[in-house]
Amino acid sequence: MCYIMRMTKTVTLRDANQQFARCIREVEAGEEFVITRNGTPVARLVPIGGRRVLTEKQQAALELLREAMREGLPIGAGKLDRDALHER
């Protein structure tokens, strides 16, 4: 199972009130918001269950990233393994 690290966004109470529907859509997608009043955090808006749901486009991008990580980047250093990195 792969967990996606959440990024907490800060939003003022006024902005949260004016853009509530957008905030809820982002929370449904896994985002978290800290709501502030006069610069002081007063509430946190988080998804129930804590599991981020990716859109099809996000899932496809994640799969491309995973494939690139499996293949690695050509940096001209040859194949490296743990023993080569930590010579004994």
C-alpha positions in Angstrom: 0.0 0.0 0.0 1.3 3.4 -0.9 0.6 6.5 1.2 0.5 9.9 -0.2 2.0 12.7 2.0 -0.5 15.4 2.5 0.3 19.1 2.2 -1.5 21.2 4.7 -2.8 24.5 3.3 -3.5 27.6 5.3 -6.6 29.6 4.5 -8.2 32.6 6.3 -11.7 32.2 7.7 -13.0 34.8 5.2 -11.4 32.9 2.2 -12.7 29.5 3.5 -16.2 31.0 3.8 -16.1 32.5 0.3 -14.6 29.4 -1.3 -16.1 26.7 0.8 -17.1 24.5 -2.1 -13.6 24.6 -3.6 -12.1 23.8 -0.2 -14.5 20.8 0.2 -13.5 19.5 -3.3 -9.8 19.7 -2.3 -10.5 18.0 1.0 -12.3 15.2 -0.9 -9.1 14.9 -3.0 -7.0 14.5 0.2 -5.9 18.0 1.0 -6.0 19.5 4.5 -6.7 23.1 5.4 -5.8 25.0 8.6 -8.3 27.9 8.9 -7.0 31.0 10.6 -8.7 34.0 12.2 -6.5 37.1 12.4 -3.5 34.9 11.7 -4.2 32.4 14.5 -5.1 28.8 13.6 -8.7 28.1 14.8 -9.7 24.9 12.9 -8.6 22.1 10.7 -10.5 20.8 7.7 -9.4 17.2 6.9 -10.8 14.3 4.9 -12.7 11.6 6.8 -10.7 8.3 6.7 -7.5 10.0 5.9 -7.0 8.3 2.6 -6.4 10.5 -0.5 -8.4 9.6 -3.6 -6.5 10.4 -6.8 -8.2 11.5 -10.0 -7.5 9.4 -13.1 -5.0 12.0 -14.4 -3.2 12.1 -11.0 -3.1 8.3 -10.9 -1.6 8.1 -14.4 1.0 10.7 -13.4 1.9 8.7 -10.3 2.3 5.5 -12.4 4.6 7.4 -14.8 6.7 8.6 -11.9 6.9 5.1 -10.4 8.1 3.7 -13.7 10.7 6.5 -14.0 11.9 5.7 -10.5 12.2 2.0 -11.3 14.2 2.7 -14.5 16.3 5.4 -12.9 18.0 8.4 -14.6 21.0 8.0 -16.9 23.7 9.9 -15.1 26.6 7.9 -16.5 27.7 6.4 -13.2 26.9 2.8 -14.2 24.9 0.4 -12.1 25.2 1.1 -8.4 24.3 -1.1 -5.5 24.5 -0.9 -1.7 27.9 -2.4 -1.5 29.3 0.0 -4.1 27.9 3.0 -2.3 29.1 1.8 1.1 32.5 0.3 0.4 33.8 -1.9 3.2 
